[in-house]
Amino acid sequence: MTFYKTLAQKTVDGVIVTAYAKQEKFSNVWNYEIVVSDGSGFVNACDVYQTARTTWKRKFNSLPE
């Protein structure tokens, strides 16, 4: 089981960019990822970028390009 926590979300020209913190059920480590979708939500993700805890804000602000 995977737990997701939404960190930030923005919409630019119909493209939704969302930053998530992700944790597996029996893990103590949070993984960070940024999902770019076409407006239909997480299920129809176009791109998923794995980031570090210290750099997810910078990557989030630079998308979409």
Backbone as CSV, one residue per row, in Angstrom:
resi,resn,N_x,N_y,N_z,CA_x,CA_y,CA_z,C_x,C_y,C_z
1,MET,0.843,-1.157,0.000,0.000,0.000,0.000,0.904,1.240,0.000
2,THR,0.516,2.226,-0.760,1.279,3.458,-0.868,0.438,4.622,-0.383
3,PHE,1.048,5.496,0.412,0.375,6.674,0.921,0.919,7.896,0.197
4,TYR,0.027,8.755,-0.282,0.409,9.979,-0.971,-0.042,11.185,-0.161
5,LYS,0.805,12.195,-0.105,0.471,13.460,0.528,0.715,14.552,-0.507
6,THR,-0.311,15.333,-0.828,-0.183,16.390,-1.814,0.536,17.582,-1.188
7,LEU,1.632,17.995,-1.829,2.418,19.108,-1.324,2.026,20.426,-1.984
8,ALA,1.820,20.400,-3.299,1.458,21.616,-4.033,0.805,21.216,-5.347
9,GLN,-0.023,22.130,-5.872,-0.694,21.860,-7.142,-0.935,23.183,-7.858
10,LYS,-0.742,23.166,-9.182,-1.034,24.348,-9.987,-1.542,23.908,-11.347
11,THR,-2.306,24.789,-11.992,-2.846,24.521,-13.317,-2.366,25.615,-14.257
12,VAL,-1.743,25.214,-15.365,-1.247,26.158,-16.354,-1.708,25.687,-17.727
13,ASP,-2.575,26.473,-18.379,-3.067,26.166,-19.729,-3.679,24.769,-19.833
14,GLY,-4.440,24.352,-18.846,-5.093,23.058,-18.869,-4.212,21.896,-18.457
15,VAL,-2.966,22.163,-18.103,-2.035,21.136,-17.639,-1.932,21.258,-16.127
16,ILE,-2.152,20.149,-15.439,-2.108,20.139,-13.986,-0.754,19.590,-13.538
17,VAL,-0.062,20.350,-12.697,1.230,19.939,-12.133,1.021,19.775,-10.635
18,THR,1.314,18.576,-10.125,1.089,18.276,-8.714,2.347,17.660,-8.118
19,ALA,2.726,18.129,-6.934,3.865,17.562,-6.211,3.336,16.689,-5.085
20,TYR,3.865,15.480,-5.000,3.441,14.514,-3.991,4.630,14.053,-3.160
21,ALA,4.361,13.749,-1.891,5.278,12.993,-1.050,4.674,11.598,-0.959
22,LYS,5.473,10.587,-1.239,4.985,9.217,-1.339,5.729,8.345,-0.331
23,GLN,4.966,7.480,0.360,5.575,6.578,1.335,4.946,5.205,1.217
24,GLU,5.781,4.187,1.173,5.294,2.815,1.186,4.838,2.458,2.599
25,LYS,4.008,1.455,2.721,3.340,1.145,3.985,4.303,0.879,5.138
26,PHE,5.312,0.057,4.948,6.211,-0.297,6.034,7.572,0.366,5.896
27,SER,7.607,1.528,5.266,8.858,2.254,5.057,8.843,3.545,5.860
28,ASN,10.008,3.985,6.249,10.136,5.252,6.961,10.622,6.368,6.050
29,VAL,10.875,6.067,4.797,11.455,7.021,3.862,10.361,7.602,2.971
30,TRP,10.336,8.929,2.851,9.421,9.603,1.938,10.123,9.803,0.606
31,ASN,9.438,9.497,-0.485,9.919,9.766,-1.827,9.085,10.908,-2.387
32,TYR,9.693,11.746,-3.185,9.013,12.927,-3.716,8.918,12.803,-5.230
33,GLU,7.760,13.129,-5.766,7.582,13.084,-7.206,6.637,14.185,-7.658
34,ILE,6.838,14.603,-8.892,6.014,15.632,-9.509,5.316,14.993,-10.691
35,VAL,3.997,15.120,-10.735,3.175,14.504,-11.769,2.602,15.603,-12.648
36,VAL,2.817,15.473,-13.967,2.248,16.396,-14.945,1.160,15.632,-15.680
37,SER,-0.085,16.128,-15.605,-1.205,15.437,-16.243,-1.939,16.381,-17.171
38,ASP,-2.769,15.808,-18.033,-3.456,16.584,-19.066,-4.769,17.189,-18.586
39,GLY,-5.057,17.150,-17.324,-6.276,17.734,-16.799,-7.259,16.700,-16.302
40,SER,-7.003,15.430,-16.559,-7.908,14.367,-16.134,-7.540,13.800,-14.772
41,GLY,-6.438,14.256,-14.196,-6.047,13.805,-12.876,-4.862,12.861,-12.890
42,PHE,-4.629,12.211,-11.756,-3.460,11.353,-11.555,-3.480,10.125,-12.457
43,VAL,-4.654,9.641,-12.799,-4.764,8.408,-13.590,-4.178,8.599,-14.984
44,ASN,-4.355,9.773,-15.579,-3.857,10.046,-16.926,-2.600,10.898,-16.877
45,ALA,-1.620,10.477,-16.104,-0.381,11.229,-15.967,0.425,11.174,-17.253
46,CYS,0.899,12.325,-17.689,1.741,12.397,-18.878,3.204,12.148,-18.527
47,ASP,3.678,12.797,-17.479,5.065,12.665,-17.041,5.118,12.592,-15.525
48,VAL,6.045,11.798,-15.020,6.281,11.704,-13.582,7.779,11.908,-13.369
49,TYR,8.123,12.884,-12.538,9.522,13.211,-12.255,9.826,12.865,-10.807
50,GLN,10.831,12.038,-10.593,11.303,11.725,-9.248,12.234,12.841,-8.812
51,THR,12.036,13.376,-7.626,12.872,14.458,-7.121,13.321,14.150,-5.704
52,ALA,14.225,14.969,-5.230,14.694,14.855,-3.855,13.899,15.798,-2.967
53,ARG,13.979,15.585,-1.679,13.252,16.420,-0.731,13.709,17.868,-0.811
54,THR,14.965,18.085,-1.111,15.509,19.434,-1.133,15.292,20.158,-2.460
55,THR,14.910,19.446,-3.510,14.806,20.089,-4.828,13.424,20.028,-5.451
56,TRP,12.416,19.493,-4.771,11.116,19.356,-5.411,10.471,20.715,-5.679
57,LYS,10.695,21.714,-4.836,10.101,23.039,-5.057,10.663,23.701,-6.313
58,ARG,11.969,23.594,-6.500,12.607,24.181,-7.680,12.102,23.528,-8.959
59,LYS,11.994,22.212,-8.966,11.488,21.501,-10.132,9.999,21.804,-10.367
60,PHE,9.234,21.888,-9.302,7.809,22.204,-9.402,7.586,23.577,-10.020
61,ASN,8.373,24.559,-9.596,8.229,25.921,-10.130,8.687,26.041,-11.577
62,SER,9.565,25.150,-12.030,10.069,25.227,-13.406,9.143,24.529,-14.412
63,LEU,8.199,23.725,-13.945,7.272,23.013,-14.850,5.975,23.785,-15.003
64,PRO,5.219,23.704,-16.039,5.556,23.110,-17.327,6.335,24.091,-18.196
65,GLU,7.151,23.569,-19.045,7.975,24.378,-19.939,7.664,24.066,-21.366
